[in-house]
Each structure stands twice: as structure tokens, then as C-alpha cells.
Amino acid sequence: MVFNELTRETNILYAGSESKLPIEHPETPPIYHSTANIIQDMDDYDFASTGGKYYYCRTANPNRDGVADAVSYLEKGEQSLVCASGMAAISTAVLSLVKAGDHILANRSLYGETIELFDNILKKLNVEVTYSDFTDMNSVRAALQPNTAIVYTEIIANPLIEVVDIDALSELAHANGALVLVDSTFTTPLAIRPLEHGADLVIHSLTKYFGGHSDITAGSITGSKKLMKKIYFDYLLLGGCLDPNSSWLMLRSIRTMELRVMKQFENAKKIAEALQDDPHVRYVNYPTLANHPQRELAAKLLPNGCGAMLSFRVEDDRAKVNAFMHKLNLVKYLGTLGGYRTSIAHPATAFRNEFTPEQLKAMGMEEGLIRISAGAEAIDDLIADFKQALTVFKKA
Ligand SMILES: *Cc1c(COP(=O)(O)O)cnc(C)c1O
């Protein structure tokens, strides 16, 4: 659209903007990059009404809403908010639901930055956070306080792959008047839908299995309309919304999530079994193995697969662990998880600035502990790669 009577200086702001849409029935949705939509009438300004819904990108965007609807569908939740990262989702959810003087009870084993958020930021706001062992409901019962507003957990805890009885936890928390917030990043809705087990909110780092290709940073919060309404206005103010381009990529990734993730679950189980039989491996942590302390609970809670995360312990020799990492051909050392290719991480290195060697040992993160995020490769290729690299631990 150009105006004959106007200058080039003005017309270049309009040329080519004439909407070519709608192009009927595109196979994939377009990307709505626009940060604002033209308001047709002053009565449309109310952004909460459906008519004026898309007026500003931070408030609402069609691509982001597409991701939100897909996450709500998978989690069987009423509503979702999609955030710029998993940490944006966690901080938005928690900050919008607590006030000074409240207490949060959290599992002692959580994603590292979640603990830092609790200890560094919430503390400054006079929100008390204490930790207890969520594999033991007596420990949870003893740690609940009259002012506990939130009980916060992951279902499979890193890096020892402990399983939390979410049904029992929700019952205890609700009897105490607390909300249950679950970070289900490791489990995904393909393994368990926490809202059906009493959780009030389920949170994801979509960066991991939903994205699945190690190329999008995103997060989500899902819950009832009533609870999400409380979070929505703080979400707008905190500003951690996902951009349209990443939202479009995320929805594309979600289309193939089940194909990838179910294979990754299956591969994790098979890698666990193969490592357990290797003479250089001291033990393997995976919930389907006979040695796992919550094996029965896992079978009940996670009948479709116990996730794609596992860990195993070799000799506590840092140089040999490093040599093992170098000797792997397919498997790479990554500071993330959930991608379509198998990766490893070394918890004792990841946390060496936060904890002393003694503390790390007490938490089960010895030098010989290696974490695996199983990918979607052919299982025989993966097992062969691990087996050949494990020979670095051969005694001379
Ligand atoms: C990665 C991760 C997060 C943080 O997500 P980001 O997208 O990196 O902000 C939170 N919880 C768990 C369990 C994670 O693995």
C-alpha cells in the first residue's frame, strides 16, 4: 500500500505491508512476529476481552498461544503460560504465589538453579525455604509448617534418579493447605501427568524434551484457569514470555515429541541394563533396575517409561573419567539434556563451585558418577560406544 500524494520517506513505511493474508489453509501456521496489532476501535482496547486479545506481543501472541494449547493438551490442564526459559517459568510461578512470611518446602534434590533461586532471591523477599528428603513422607510431614504455601518437587530427581511419590506428597501438602508445584521436565507428560496426581501446577523446561533438538530455550506453567489467572498478571509484569519465532519452532518440535521421547525412554532402559552388566561399572541408577530403591513406586507411577535420564558410577578417578569422555565417539559431554542425541554430564564438576567435595559426596555425587541423557540413536550403536570407552577403567 503506497499513497501517490505522499513522499517516499513515508511510503517506505507502508510499501509491501498490504496483508497478503489470509492464504487459505497453510499446512503450517505463519509466524506472527508483530509486537502489536492495530486496534480497530476504542472499544476493542480491553485486552482481556477476546476481540482485542492480540494487541501487544508480551500480553498474547498466536504462536505462543499455540504452544500453550499444545502443552495444556499434553498435560490435560486447563491453561498454560509459555515462558522464555524453564527458569522464567519457575520464577514466575513461585514469585506470583508467595508473600513475605511464607514458607516453601522443597525436595533436597532439585535442579541446581532452582535451589539458587530459592536461596538467593526468595530469601531476600523474606520467604523461607527449607529442604527435606521427599522419598520419605515422614520427613515431609515433619518439615511442613503452618505457613507452608508451596511444596515444590521434581518427580525424578537429578542425578541419582530418585522417584517421588507425588500422590502421597500432594495429599500431605493439601491437608496442610499448601499448593503443590511439580517440575516435570525429566518425566514429560508422556511418562506422567502430575495434575492427575494432585499437583496444582506442572512446570517444564521446554528446552529439554519438548524442544528436543538443543536449539530452543523455553518453559511452561500449566494449571487450572483459577490458579493461572493469579499467575498471568505477574507473568506480564515479570516479562518472561517466549518470542514468536521460538514459539513457532517449539510447536514444530512438539509434533514429533512422542516419536523421539518414547524411543529415548526405551534407549535409557536398555543402556541401564547394558551398563549394569559391564565389569567396569559399580552400579547404575535407573528406576526399572532391581537395585533401585523406589522400583515398585516407579512401576506404579511411570508405567509408560521412567524417563531418559540415568546415571552410573565408575571408579572415582577424575583423570580416568575424563579419558572415558574423550574415548566416547558418539556420545558427547553437554551442559544440557533431552536432545535427540545421547549426552553425558559429570555432576561433581557441574556443582564443584557450589559445594565442597565432602558435601558432594554426601549428596551421592562422587567423582565416578556420570549422568546420561539418552538420545534416539540405534541402541546397539550406543551400547557399543559406551562399552569401548569403559575400557579406560580396565585395571593394569
Ligand atoms: C533445564 C532445567 C530447568 C531450567 O530450564 P531452562 O530452560 O534452562 O531455564 C529446570 N528444571 C529442570 C529439571 C531442568 O532440567
The ligand as an SDF file (V2000), in Angstrom:
LIG
                    3D

 15 15  0  0  0  0  0  0  0  0999 V2000
   16.9760  -27.3200   32.4670 C   0  0  0  0  0  0  0  0  0  0  0  0
   16.0740  -27.4520   33.6270 C   0  0  0  0  0  0  0  0  0  0  0  0
   15.4770  -26.3090   34.2060 C   0  0  0  0  0  0  0  0  0  0  0  0
   15.7710  -24.9060   33.7280 C   0  0  0  0  0  0  0  0  0  0  0  0
   15.3310  -24.7180   32.4190 O   0  0  0  0  0  0  0  0  0  0  0  0
   15.9840  -23.6050   31.4320 P   0  0  0  0  0  0  0  0  0  0  0  0
   15.1540  -23.7700   30.2030 O   0  0  0  0  0  0  0  0  0  0  0  0
   17.4250  -23.9360   31.2810 O   0  0  0  0  0  0  0  0  0  0  0  0
   15.7900  -22.2880   32.1060 O   0  0  0  0  0  0  0  0  0  0  0  0
   14.6310  -26.5070   35.2620 C   0  0  0  0  0  0  0  0  0  0  0  0
   14.3830  -27.7380   35.7640 N   0  0  0  0  0  0  0  0  0  0  0  0
   14.9390  -28.8400   35.2370 C   0  0  0  0  0  0  0  0  0  0  0  0
   14.6200  -30.1680   35.8320 C   0  0  0  0  0  0  0  0  0  0  0  0
   15.8120  -28.7390   34.1600 C   0  0  0  0  0  0  0  0  0  0  0  0
   16.3780  -29.8410   33.6540 O   0  0  0  0  0  0  0  0  0  0  0  0
  1  2  1  0
  2  3  1  0
  2 14  2  0
  3  4  1  0
  3 10  2  0
  4  5  1  0
  5  6  1  0
  6  7  2  0
  6  8  1  0
  6  9  1  0
 10 11  1  0
 11 12  2  0
 12 13  1  0
 12 14  1  0
 14 15  1  0
M  END
$$$$
